[in-house]
Every structure is written in structure tokens, then in C-alpha cells.
Amino acid sequence: MTSPAHDPYAAFRTPNFWRYMLGSILVQIGMGAQGLAIGWDIYNRTGQPLALGLVGGVQAVPMILLSLPAGYLADRFDRRRVITVCLGGVALCSLGLAWLSAVRGPIFWMYLLLLLDAALMTLERPAGASILPTLVPLDAFENAMKWRTSLGQISGVAGPALGAAIILWSLPAAYVVNAAFALVFTGLLFFLRMRPSPRTAGAPTLASVGAGVKFVWSRKILLAAVSLDMFAVLLGGAVYL
């Protein structure tokens, strides 16, 4: 008996997947472009390396404080709605940054918008990561994950490159592009047809967050892997360096 031929594009046979990936790629590229723009903007205006370091610090605080609540939101509420609300807020923050950049508004307000932007992206991330199994057939899930990982890496490189090209033309435009890409993704979300995701008995509670922490702490290999990734994210910000 011959095994079925491997289909490297199996995930893309599902309209849900390519719509989701298109939006996800645009958001990653937009965030990369904005990340480069904000560093360039603030350093040019202040000339202080510390001010540039604060950009990374402001964005790291929500990730540390809100990662666990974000996972709770993804389990407790409709994930598509969580993504839509968060990306809508991100678009507004980016438009605010564009305006402050154009009028050379107070740096303090730029930091405040960056803090809010980072908080929204932190709250969106678990919902965005866990929605994929509801969009593709189970037999195409492995293929979907491979494409998502590969395209995510490409987007991570393309974002700053696009940001550099936009900055040559107009610095505030980099923020506007990020806002536009976020809104495009929210529009694409309305066309997704999701399968019901598996749920455990009862609604998730805040106690389940503590149970998750206890579980990770008791699995030392898992704890080591998570800790290593955490320090790499916090201390490996090559863009700011």
C-alpha cells in the first residue's frame, strides 16, 4: 500500500489559513517597521543612548506583567474578538505615534503610547498563537505550523528593512503603515471560519493561571527552556543595541 503523496502546501488549501497568515505577516512586518522607526525617532530627537534603552524597557514591562493574564484571556474569551480589540488599539497607538512624530510632541507621550502598544500586543499574542488549530484540518496542522514559523522568520527580517525604506521617505509614515496593516488583519479576521476549540470542563479561572505556573515549576526541563527563552527575549534586543 503506497502512502499518500506529501503536499507541501496543504495548509494553504484552506482559505482560513492564508487569510490568517496574510494578516499575521502584515502585522509582524508593520511592527518591525515601527520598531525601527521609534528607535530612530527618539534617538534623533534626544541624542541620548539611555532614551533609546528606555524604548526597550517600556516595551518589556507589559510582557513581564501581562503574559500570564494574556493566556487567561485567550482561554476565557473568544480569541478572534481578543485579537480584534487588541489590534484595533494597536492601530490607534500607532496613529498617535505618527501624530506625535510629525508635530514633534513630548517624548513622554511617545513612551506612554509605546507602553500601551506593548501591553495590547502582549494581550493579543496568546490568542493569536492558539487560534491556528481552529482554522485548519487536523491533518494539515503540522504543515500550517511549519509555514507559520518560516514566514514569521521572514517577516521578522522584512519588517525593519521596510521600515528603513519608509524612513527615507517619511518617518511618521512608518507608524501609519503599522496602523494600516493592523486594521487589514482585523478585517481579515471577520472572514475566518473557525472550528470549535477543545475546552476543559468548566470555564478557566484565575486559579488555573496559578496551576499553570505550578506545573511549569514542577517540570524542570520545561522551566529551563522557558527561562532561557525569557532571558533571550529580554536581553537579546539586537535592534536597540
C-alpha positions in Angstrom: 0.0 0.0 0.0 1.5 3.3 -1.0 1.5 6.3 1.3 -0.3 9.4 0.1 1.9 12.0 -1.6 3.2 14.7 0.6 1.6 18.1 -0.1 3.9 20.9 1.0 1.1 23.5 0.5 -1.7 21.5 2.3 -2.4 24.3 4.8 -2.9 26.9 2.0 -5.7 24.7 0.5 -7.7 26.1 3.4 -8.8 29.7 2.8 -8.8 30.3 6.6 -5.1 29.7 6.8 -3.9 32.0 4.0 -6.2 34.8 5.2 -4.8 34.4 8.8 -1.2 34.2 7.6 -1.6 37.2 5.3 -2.9 39.3 8.2 -0.3 37.9 10.7 2.6 38.6 8.3 1.4 42.1 7.7 1.2 42.8 11.4 4.7 41.4 12.0 6.2 43.4 9.2 4.4 46.5 10.4 5.6 46.1 14.0 9.1 45.6 12.7 9.0 48.7 10.7 7.6 50.7 13.6 10.2 49.2 16.0 12.9 50.6 13.8 11.2 53.9 13.3 10.6 54.5 17.0 14.3 53.9 17.9 15.4 56.2 15.1 12.9 58.8 16.0 13.6 59.0 19.8 17.4 58.8 19.4 17.5 61.5 16.8 15.3 63.8 19.0 17.2 63.2 22.2 20.7 62.1 21.2 20.8 60.0 24.4 21.5 56.3 24.4 19.6 56.0 27.7 16.4 57.3 25.9 16.9 54.5 23.3 17.3 51.9 26.1 14.1 53.1 27.7 12.2 52.2 24.5 13.1 48.6 25.0 12.4 48.9 28.8 9.0 50.3 28.3 8.0 47.6 25.9 9.4 44.8 28.2 7.4 45.8 31.3 4.0 44.7 29.9 5.5 41.4 28.6 6.6 40.6 32.1 3.5 41.7 33.9 0.8 40.7 31.5 1.9 37.4 29.9 0.0 35.2 32.3 -3.2 37.3 32.3 -3.0 37.2 28.5 -3.1 33.4 28.5 -6.1 33.6 30.7 -7.9 35.9 28.3 -7.2 33.6 25.4 -8.8 30.7 27.2 -11.7 32.6 28.7 -12.9 34.8 25.8 -13.4 34.5 22.1 -9.9 34.6 20.6 -10.9 36.3 17.4 -12.6 39.1 19.5 -9.5 39.4 21.7 -7.3 39.8 18.6 -9.6 42.3 17.0 -9.8 44.5 20.1 -6.1 44.4 20.7 -5.1 45.2 17.2 -7.7 48.0 17.0 -6.0 49.5 20.0 -2.5 49.0 18.4 -3.7 50.9 15.3 -4.8 53.8 17.4 -1.5 53.8 19.3 0.4 53.8 16.0 -1.6 56.7 14.7 -0.9 58.6 17.9 2.8 58.0 17.5 2.6 59.2 13.9 1.0 62.4 15.0 3.5 63.0 17.9 6.4 62.3 15.5 5.0 64.7 12.9 4.4 67.6 15.4 7.5 66.7 17.5 5.3 66.2 20.5 6.5 65.4 24.0 8.7 62.3 24.3 6.8 61.3 27.5 3.6 60.7 25.5 5.5 58.6 23.0 6.7 56.4 25.8 3.2 56.2 27.2 1.8 55.1 23.8 4.6 52.6 23.4 3.7 51.1 26.8 0.0 50.8 25.8 1.0 49.4 22.4 3.2 46.8 24.0 0.5 45.9 26.6 -2.0 45.3 23.8 0.4 43.2 21.7 1.2 41.1 24.8 -2.5 40.5 25.5 -3.0 39.6 21.8 -0.1 37.2 21.4 -1.5 34.0 23.2 -4.9 34.4 21.4 -3.1 34.8 18.1 -0.9 31.8 18.8 -3.7 29.5 19.9 -6.2 30.3 17.2 -4.4 28.3 14.5 -5.6 24.8 15.4 -9.2 26.0 14.9 -8.5 27.3 11.4 -7.1 24.2 9.6 -7.9 20.5 9.5 -6.0 18.4 12.0 -4.1 16.6 9.2 -2.8 19.9 7.9 -1.9 21.4 11.3 1.8 20.3 11.2 2.2 21.8 7.7 0.5 25.0 8.9 2.9 25.3 11.9 5.9 24.9 9.6 4.7 27.6 7.2 3.8 29.9 10.1 7.3 29.6 11.6 9.1 30.0 8.3 7.0 33.0 7.2 7.3 34.5 10.7 11.1 34.5 10.5 11.0 36.1 7.0 8.6 38.8 8.3 11.0 39.5 11.2 13.7 40.4 8.7 11.4 42.2 6.2 9.8 44.5 8.8 12.9 46.5 9.8 14.0 46.5 6.1 10.7 48.0 5.1 10.9 50.5 8.0 14.3 51.7 6.8 12.9 52.3 3.3 9.9 54.2 4.7 12.0 56.3 7.0 14.0 57.6 3.9 10.7 59.0 2.7 8.8 59.9 5.8 9.4 58.9 9.5 5.7 59.2 10.6 4.6 57.1 7.6 6.2 54.0 9.3 3.7 54.3 12.2 0.8 54.8 9.7 1.8 51.7 7.8 1.8 49.7 11.0 -1.7 51.0 11.8 -2.9 50.2 8.3 -1.5 46.6 8.5 -3.2 46.0 11.9 -6.5 47.2 10.5 -6.2 44.9 7.5 -5.7 42.0 9.8 -8.8 42.9 11.9 -10.7 43.0 8.6 -9.5 39.6 7.5 -10.5 38.1 10.9 -14.2 38.6 10.0 -13.8 36.1 7.1 -12.3 33.3 9.2 -14.5 30.2 9.8 -13.3 28.7 13.0 -13.8 25.1 14.3 -14.8 24.9 18.0 -11.7 24.5 20.0 -11.4 21.8 22.6 -12.2 23.0 26.1 -11.6 21.6 29.5 -14.5 21.1 31.9 -15.7 24.4 33.3 -14.6 27.9 32.4 -11.0 28.9 33.0 -10.4 30.8 36.3 -7.6 32.8 37.7 -6.8 29.8 39.8 -5.9 27.9 36.6 -3.2 30.5 36.0 -1.5 29.6 39.3 -1.9 25.9 38.4 -0.1 26.6 35.1 2.8 28.2 37.0 3.0 25.3 39.4 3.0 22.8 36.5 5.9 24.6 34.8 7.8 24.9 38.0 7.5 21.2 38.7 8.8 20.3 35.2 12.5 21.4 35.4 13.3 20.8 31.8 10.3 22.9 30.7 11.2 25.6 33.3 14.8 25.7 31.9 13.6 26.1 28.4 11.1 28.8 29.2 13.6 30.7 31.4 16.3 30.5 28.6 13.8 31.9 26.1 12.7 34.7 28.5 16.3 35.9 29.1 17.0 35.7 25.3 14.0 37.9 24.7 14.7 40.4 27.5 18.5 40.7 26.9 18.8 40.0 23.2 17.3 43.1 21.7 19.7 43.5 18.8 17.6 46.3 17.3 18.2 48.6 20.3 21.8 47.6 20.6 
